Amino acid sequence: MDKYELKIINALLIDILLELGISTHVKGYQHIITAVKFLKENPDSINAMTKELYPGVSKIHGEDVRGSRIEKGIRTAVGSSKADDVTWHRILGTAGHLTNTKFLAALIREIEVRAKLFEIKKGIKGVGDQVG
């Protein structure tokens, strides 16, 4: 993942978490951000959360904690959401109270959709700018 793509993913991710009302002060908030970036680099880890994702996030954060603490942190952050089910459905296509796996998968899917829309808009804007 290049720096440009990483910046877009980070901006979209923060925007989505803000829309969902997930508090930035909850420790799991940073774990979600790291988990999404980890999953973008290692997509198969979505099927090995306890063996790959949680230990990978722990290692990136330099924390000497078990994966269960990372899992709980993400779950706590998701549970801190101030958004109602309608908002969850509008943003992620599903109601709240998801498992970490389903939440992260839906989050990544939404980031990819928004990133494609961003690129399309950027391309359209670029075409219009060249015409004048």
N, C-alpha and C positions, 0 to 999 in steps of 0.2 A: 504494500500500500504506500503510495507516494505521499509527500507532505500535503499537497493540494487536496487529495482525496481524504486524508486524515482530518484536515481542517473542516471540510464539508460535513463529514460524518460526525465530528465532535459538535459542530454548531447545530446540526439537525437533532442530534441526540439530546443535547441540553434543552433545545426548544421543546421537544416532545415530552421530556421529563417535567418541564415547567408546565406544559399544558395539562399533564396528568396530576399536577399538584403534588409531586413527590419532593419532599423537603431536602434541600441541599445540605443541611446540617446533619442528616442521618448518615452514619458511617457507610451503610449499604449503598448510598447514592454513588460514591466513588467506585464501589465494587461493581455496580451496574455499568458504569462507563468503561471500566477496565474489561469487564466480561464481554461487552459488545465488541470492543476493539480486538480482544483475544479471539472471539468467534469469527470476526471478519478475516483474520489471518489463519484460523484453524476451524473451518466450518464443521468438520466432522465431530468436533468436541461437543456439539450440542447433544450428541447421542452418548456422551461419556462425561456427564456433568461432574460426578463425584470423583472420577478417576483422572480427569484431565482439566476440566474448566476450573473448578474450585481451587485445586492445588496450583494451577497456572496463575490465577488471579492473586493468590496468596504470595506466590513467588515474586510477581511483578511489584506488589506493594511492599515487598521486603518484610512481610509479616511472618513471624514464626508461629502461625496458628494453623489449626486443622481446617480442612475444607468445610467442615460443618459450621464454622464461625462465618465463613464467607457466604455460605448458603443462607444462614440465618440473617446476616446483614442485608442481603438482597431481598429476602422475604420481608424483613422489617421495613425496608425502604418502600417496597411496593405497598405494604400495608399502611404506610403513612400517607398515602395518596389522599388528597382532598377532593378528587374528582368523583362524580357520580357515575353510575353505570352507563348512562347515555353518553357521557363524555368519553368513557373508556371505549364504548362501541364505535363512536365517531372516529376516534384516533387510531385504535388498534383493531377494530372490527370484532371485538369481543368484549364481554362484560368483565368487570374487575375480579379480583380474587383468583388469579391464575397461578398455576405452579410456576416456579422459576423458569423451567424449560419453555413452557408455553409463552410466558411473558417475554423472555429474551428473543424467542423466535419471532413473535409478533412485532416486537420492537425493531428487530433487524429488517423485517419485511417492510415496515413503515419507513424506515430510514432509506432503504433502497428505492422505494416508490418516490419519496420526496427528492432524493438525489437525482433520479431520472427526470422528474419534472423540472428541477433546477437546471439541469443540463439542457433540456429542451427549451426552456425559457431563455437561457443564456444564448443558445444557438439562434433562436428567433430574433433576439435583441441584436445579436451580432450581424445577422443578415440585414436587418433594417438599418443598422448603422452604416453598413457598406453602401447601401443604395443611395443615400443622400450625398 
